Amino acid sequence: MKPRRTKIYFDGGCRPNPGAMEIAVVIGGVATIDHEAGMGSSMDAEWLALIAALRLAQARGITDFVLLGDAAGVVAQANGEVAARGRASAHLESFRVLVGASPAPRVRHIRRTQNLAGIALARR
């Protein structure tokens, strides 16, 4: 039997927008939260959460995974479906550098109510 692909949830936000950012990543039911991710927009926070999710997967040696987030714009940019402009292009470049020569990870959009990382941020 083939092992299941690991689901890695990511979410970011800021209060106010733009303002102080926070990000969360959930792997295997365990949340990693950074309430002091710097200053920026909600789009910056979503990108930082996606990048953090990829870094955590790599640090844990997870090779078969899908990155799940509720920010449709960030997911579309990461998948090359929409051009990244402005600060998003720098985030996309950071993401691509982390991916390196490996196959691009699967990044999928999910509803906000399904995003365990968003739920973890909301519980603070």
Beta strands, then each sheet from edge to edge (+ up, - down):
strand 1: 6-15
strand 2: 19-27
strand 3: 30-34
strand 4: 39-40
strand 5: 65-69
strand 6: 106-109
sheet 1: 3+ 2- 1+ 5+ 6+
sheet 2: 3+ 2- 4+
end
